[in-house]
Amino acid sequence: MNINELERLTGITKQNIRFYEKKELLHPARNSINNYREYTQDDLMRLKAIKLLRKLDLSLEDIHRILQEEAPLNETLAQHLKTLQKRQQELNACIGVCKDLLRKTKPDIAQASASPDMISPTARSDAAQTTVHSYAMQGDSTLPAQLSLLHVDETLRKIENMEKNGGKFMSIVEDYKRFAQAEHLKGFSFKPDTMVTTPAEFTEALQQYAEENDLNLVITKESMYPVFRIDGMEYEAERFFDRFGATIRCTLTHPEELETELTDISPTRRKVYKFLHGPWFFLLVLFLIMAISRQSFKWAFLVLAMIGPYLWWMFIRYRRW
C-alpha cells in the first residue's frame, strides 16, 4: 500500500508518517523500480501501535525502545503510570489554586471596574494603597498592575506546600498498594465447584480459577498437592474441608522473592501497613464505634471479647477469598 492508503487506514497524516520514519519508528521498503515507499500490513499494525502509545502520552524515545525491544513494555508502562499520577497530582493542585484565586479576585475585579463615583472614599483609599504597593513592587516594570491580585508569594507557598504534602501522601498510598498486592500474592484461597477428589479435578479447578481471574497459570506438577506457576511465580496448593465444603489454599513457594521489591519501604512503615491490612484495624474501629455509641469502653471490650474470635475468623476468610 502507498502512503495515502496508510493515512486513510490509520488517520495519521502523511507528514506525521514521514516524521515517524525520520525518527526510525517505521521502516518501509522501497520499490526497486520507482523508489516509492511501499507499506506492508506489518507497517500498518506498527503505525497503529505507535498511535496508541502516543495517545497514552509516551515519549518517542520510549516508543522507540519498545519497538526495538530494548525495554520491556510492562516496565515502561509502569514507570509512565507513575509519571502520569504525579502529573495528575500537580494538575489537581493547580485546579484547586485557580478556583481559590478566582474566588479571591472576583470582588477586586468588580471593584476595579466600577465607576469612581460609585466607590466609597474608604474603598478608594484602599484601592490607592493597593496600587501604590503594586507599583512599588514592580518599580518601573511594565507588568500589569492586576498581577498584585494574585498574591504571588502567598500563592507560591501554598502550591509548594500542596505539592510537597501531596507527593508524600501519594508515596504512602502507592507503597501501601504495593505492600497489599505482595501480601495477596503470597497466598490466596478459593471455593471450587466440586469436592476435588482426584488430581484431575484439582487441575481442572485451578484452571477454572485462572480463567475466571484472567491469570496465566501453568501446572508443573499434577497431584493432590499440585505445583503451578502464575506470572513466573511458583505456588503449591492443598485442599481442605470446612463447614462450607472444599477449599483450595494456594501458597507462594518462595515468598522472599516479593520482599526484594519492597526493600525501599521502611520497616516501620511496613508494620503500619501490616496492621492496616490485617483484621486488627477492623476490630479496633469496631471497638471504638461500640464504645462511643454506648459511652462505655468496658461494655465494648466485653462484647468484642465475645464476638471477636468469630469476626476474626470471618475476616480472614473474606480476605483470602
N, C-alpha and C positions, 0 to 999 in steps of 0.2 A: 504494500500500500504506500501511497505518497503522503506528503506532509499535510495536504488538505484533508485527506480521509482521516488521518490521525487526529487532526484538530477537531473534526466533526464527531469522532467517536469518543474523545476524551473531554472536550470542552476547554482544552488548553490552547491558547493562541500559538500561532506559528513562531512568534517572537520568543515566547517562553520555552517552546520546544527547543529552539536553537540555543537559547540560553542554557538549558539543561545539558545540551550536547557540549557546549563550551566548558561547562563545569564537570564534564566527564561522568555525568549521571546516566547518559544514554549514548549508545554506540551503534548507530545504524550502519548497515552495509551500503556500499556504493555500487551503482550499476556500472558494469565494466564498459558499456557502450556509450552512454550519455553522461556518466558520472553523477547522476541524480541519486539522492538518498532513497533507499528502499527500506521500509519499516516492516518488521515481521509481527506475528501475534505475540511473541515474547516481548518485543519493544512496546507493544500496546499495553500489556499487563504491567510491565515495568513502569511505564509512564503513569498508569492509574495508581500504582503503589506510591510513586513519588507524590502524586496529587493528594492522596490520602494522608501521607506523612506530613506534607506541608500544611494541610488543614489542621493537623494536630499541633502545628506550630513548631515542628522540629526544624533545626537548622540544616542548611545544605551540607555542612560538614558531617553532621550526624547521619544524615541520609546516605551520604557517600560511603561512610564507614559501614553502614548496614548493608548496602548493596554490594560492597566489596567483601562482605563477610569478615571485616576487620573488628567488628564489635557485635556482641550478641544483642538481638532485638529486645529481649526481656530486660536486660540490664540497662540498655539505653532508654527504654520507656520508663523504667523505674526511676532513673535519675531525672528524666524530663518531668515526670509527675511531681517530684519534689520541687522542681523549679516552678512549675505551674501553681502549686499550692502556696509557695512563698509569694509569687506574684499576686495570687488571689488575696492573700492576707494584706499585701500592700495596697491593692485596689480597694479593699473594704475600708481600710484606714482612710484613704483619700476620699471615698464617698462620704464617710461619716464627717470628716472635717469640712468638706464642701457644703454639706447640709447645715452644719453648725455656722459656718461663715455667712451663708445666705440668710439664716435667721437673724444674725447679728447686724448685717449690713443693710437689710431692707429698711428699717426705721431711719438709718442715717442717710440712705439714698433718697428716701421720700422727703426727708427734711431738707436735703441739699437742693432738691428740685422744686421746692415750694417757693412761692413769691416772697421777696424780702419783707413786704408789708404784713404778711401773714405770720411771720416768725416773731416770737416774743423777744424782748430785749435780753432775757436770760439765755434763751436758746441761741440768739445771735452772738452773744458773748462767748458761749461755749464753742460755737462753730468757729469763731475767730481764733480762739485759743488752739483748737484742733488744727486749723490751717497754719497758724504760726508754728506749731510743733512739727507739722508735716514738712513745711519748708525748711525749718531748722534742721530736720533730719536729712533732707535732701540737699541742702545748700543750693548751689547753682544748677543742680541736676534738672534734666528735662523730664524726669519720671512723673507720671500723673499723680496729682495730689490725692486721688481716691485710693492709692495704694496704702495710705495710712489706715484705711478701714480694715485692712487685712490683719492688723495687729501682728506684724511679721514675727517678732521674737517669740511672743506667746504661742502663736500657732505652730511655729517650727518646733518648739519644745514639746508641744502636745503630740505632734506627728512622730517625733523621735521616740517619745515615751511609748506611744502606741505600737510602733514597730518593734521596740525592744521587748516590751511585755508580751506582745502578740507572738513574737518569734519564740520566746521562752515557752509560752503556752502551747504553741503548735509543736514544739520539740517534745514536750511532755506527752501530748496526745499521740504523736507518731511513735514515740518509744513504747507507750502502753499498747498500741495496736500491734507492734512487732512482738512484744512480750506475750500478749494474749494469743496471737497466732502461733507462736512457738509452743506455748503450753497446750494448745489444741492439737498440734501436730505430734506431740509426744504420745498421745493416746486418745482413742475415741471408741464409742460403743454404738451399736445399733440393734434393732429387733428384726430378725429375718422373718420371712413369710412361712417358713417350715421349721420343724424341730431340729433340723441339721443333724441327721443321724449317720451320715456317711461322708467320706471325703469329697465325693462328687457334689453332694448337696452343699457342703461347706464352700467349695469353689464357686458353685452357682450363686450362693448368697452373697459372696464377696463381689463377684462380677456384677450382680444386680445393683448392689450398693454403689459401686463405682459408676455405673451408667446413670443412676438417678442423681448423682452428685457431680457428674462430669469430671471424673478422675481418670488419670492414665494409670491403670492398675495392671501389673504383670505378676502372675503366680509363678514363683520359683520352686516351691515345694508343696505338693498337694497331699494333705493328710488331715487328721482331726486337729492338728496343731500346725496349720499351713504357714508358710513364709511367702511374703509377696513384697513388691516394691510399688511405691506411689511417688511419681516425680523423682525417681532416683533414690528415695529413702526406703530402707528395709523395715518391714513390720512383721511381727509374729501375732497370730490370732489364736484365741481359745474360745470355747463355748461353755456357758454355764447356765443354770436354770434358776429362776425365782418364781414368785407367785404369778408373774405375768407371762411365763413361758420361757423360751430360749432367748439368750442374749449373747451377742458376739462382741468380745472385747479385743481391740487391736492395740498393740503397744509397739512403740518405736524401738528397734533393736539397739541402736546407738544414739541415745538422746544427747550425748555430749557433742554430737555434730551441730546441733542447734545452738549450743552455748557459744560457739565461736562467732556466731552472727550477732550476739548480744554483749560482746565484750566492752562496747562503748557505753553501755548503761551501767551506772554506778551500783554497787551492792546495796546501798541504802535505798535507792530508787526501786531496785528490783524487789526488795522486801515490801515496799509500799504497794507496788503493782500486784504482788502475790496476795496481799491482804485484800485488795480491791477485787481481784479476780476470783477469790475463793468465797466460801459461804460465810466467813466471819463478818465481812462488811454487811451482808444482807441481814444477819442475825443482830448486829449492833443497831442498824437502822430500825429494825422491828422492835427491839428493846426500847429505844428512845421514843418511838411513837406510842407504845403502850404506856410508858412511864409518864409522858406528857399528858396523854388523854385521861389517865386516872390520877395523875399527880401523886404517884407513889412508885418509887423505884423498887421497893421491896415486893410489891404485888407484881410488877413487871418481871422481876428476876424469878419469882416463883413460877409464873406462867411459862416463861421461857425455859426454865429448867425442866418443866413437864413436857412441853411440846418441842423443845429444841432438838433432841436427837432425831425425831421423826422429820422435822423440817430440814435438818442437815442431810438425812438420807435422800429426801425428795430433791433437794437442791443438787446434790452430787449426781443423781440420776438424770436430772434435767440437763445439767451442763455437759454430761458425757454423751447424751443423745443428740 
